[in-house]
Amino acid sequence: MDHATSLEQALHAARALVLADLVAGEVAEADVVSLVEDSVTHRRWWVEQWPEGVDYLAGLVAQDVQDALLEKYGRWPLCPVCSHGDPHALDVEPELGPDPHWVCGKAGVKVAAVGGLGAVFGPGGGGR
């Protein structure tokens, strides 16, 4: 498989994983999906400059969308683990690495892989 094909597959996979989490959190509206597309466009350029970073795309797109949502709408996804105190968002870890997960920094636990929030939120969604 050539580099261009593997790059496109990685970008499509990152897009699909983040969209799955947005759907699980019931926030996959048109303007939010546009934030995903903006991130994918930016990350396409980024990974063309640093091809070794292809395995990091899903986590980076998730972080980009999370940051953009914070600026426009507030925290996302909200932590489903902590039921007390102020609502807080999950973090993506590792910040720059393969196999990204949503984690609760306060409780110190992995909640789900990026793309796997549907199993956590279940029917009816949540996370906003």
N, C-alpha and C positions, 0 to 999 in steps of 0.2 A: 504494500500500500504506500502511495507516495505521501509526502509531507502535507500537500494541500488537502488531500482527502482525509487524512487523520485529523488535521486541524478543524475541518468542517464538521467531522463527526464529534469531536470534543466540544465544539461550540454548540452543536445541536443537543448534545447530552446535557451540557450545563444549563442551557435554556430549558430543557424539559424538566430537569430536577427542580429548578427554582420555580417554574410554573406549577409543578405538582404541589410544592409547599404553599404557594399563593392560593391555589384552589383549596387546599386543606384548611387554610386560614380564612377562607371566604373573602379574599381581597383581590381576586384576579379580575378586576375590572379593566376596561380598555386603557385608561390612563396609567394604571399600574403595570399592565403588560408592556406598555410603551417604555417604561423604565427598564424592564428586562431587555428589550431590544436595544435601547441606548447602551446598556452595559455590554451586551454581546458585541456591538459594533466597536466599542472602545477596547474590549479585551481581544478582539480579532487583531487589531493593530498591535496591542501589547505583546501577544504571543508570537506574532510575526517577527518582532524585534528580539524576543527571547524564547525560542522554540522549546527549550527545556522546561518552560513553565506550563506546558500544555496540561499536565496532570493537576494543575492548581486552579483551572478555570472554574469549576463548579463552586468552589469556596469563594473565589473572588467575585463571581457574578452574584452569589448570594449576599456577600458583604456590600457590594455596590447597590443592590436593590434595597437592602436593609437601610443603608445610609440615606438613599434618596427618599424612601418612605418616611424616615424620621424627620427629614426636612419639611416634607409636605403634609404628612398625616399623623405622625407619632410613632411610638415604638411598635416594632413587629419583628418576629412573632413574640407574643407575650408568653412568658414562662408558665407552663402548665404544672410545674412541680411545686412551686412555692405558693401556698394559699394564704399566707399572712404577709403583712407589710405592703409596701407600695408595689404596684405592678412593675415588672421590669422585663426587658427583652432578653431573649436567648442570644448567645454569641456564637460565632462560627469559629471552630478550632479544628485544625491549626489555622492561624491567620494566613499563612502561606505554605501550603503543603497539600499532599494528596489525601484522599479519604476524609473530606471535611464532614464535621458533625455539628449539629446544634447542641450547645451545652448551656447549662445553668451555672453561671459563675458564682452565684451565691451559695448554692447547694453543692457545687463541685461535681455535678453528674452529667453524663452524656444523655441527651434526651432522644435524639434521632439523627440518623445520617441526613445530610442535605438531600432533599427529595423524599424523605420518609416521614414528614410530619403528619401525613394522613393517618398513619397507624396510631399516632399519639392523640390527635384531636378527634378522630373517629367521625361518625355521621354527625352532621350539624356543624362541623368545623370548629373554628375558634382561633385564637391567636392574635386577635386585634383588640 
